[in-house]
C-alpha cells in the first residue's frame, strides 16, 4: 500500500427511500442491498489483511432503520438491519484479531439523501410522525464526530456496538 495500510475503514455510502411495500420494486431492493450491504462487505473483505496487521477498525454507517422498523421503508430497513447484523457477526468472529467493528446509526441527517425519504402518496401521517421526536434534523458534523470517536484509539474498548445518534427516537 502506497500510504502504509488501512487503520480505519468507514463504510458511509448509502441509498434509501420510502414507498408502500406493494409498490416497492425488486430493482430498488437490489440497489439498496448492493450499496448498503454488499459494498461494505466487499470493502471489509479487501481491507481485512491490512486491518488485521494494523489492529484497525471498521465503522459501518447504518441508520435508526437498522434498529427499529420504519413505515414505508421496508427495503431500506432490511438493508440497514443487515449491516447491523454483519457488524455484530464480524465483531464476534474477528474480535480476537484486534480488529474492531461498530455501527453508527444516525436518525435524520440534513444531507442530499434525505430527499429520497419523502412519504409516498397516501402515507399515514400518524405512522410517519411516530418515527421522529419532533426534533430538527441533525447536521452531518454530529455524525462525523461520532464516527471519528469510534474510529479513534480512544474507543479501543468499543467493539460490536450499535450506536444510535437520533435524539432518542430508538428509545422505545
C-alpha positions, 0 to 999 in steps of 0.5 A: 500500500502506497500510504502504509495500510488501512487503520480505519475503514468507514463504510458511509455510502448509502441509498434509501427511500420510502414507498408502500411495500406493494409498490416497492420494486425488486430493482430498488431492493437490489440497489439498496442491498448492493450499496448498503450491504454488499459494498461494505462487505466487499470493502471489509473483505479487501481491507481485512489483511491490512486491518488485521496487521494494523489492529484497525477498525471498521465503522459501518454507517447504518441508520435508526432503520437498522434498529427499529422498523420504519413505515414505508421503508421496508427495503431500506430497513432490511438493508440497514438491519443487515449491516447491523447484523454483519457488524455484530457477526464480524465483531464476534468472529474477528474480535480476537484479531484486534480488529474492531467493528461498530455501527453508527446509526444516525436518525435524520441527517440534513444531507442530499439523501434525505430527499429520497425519504419523502412519504409516498402518496397516501402515507399515514401521517400518524405512522410517519410522525411516530418515527421522529421526536419532533426534533430538527434534523441533525447536521452531518458534523454530529455524525462525523464526530461520532464516527471519528470517536469510534474510529479513534484509539480512544474507543479501543474498548468499543467493539460490536456496538450499535450506536444510535445518534437520533435524539432518542427516537430508538428509545422505545 
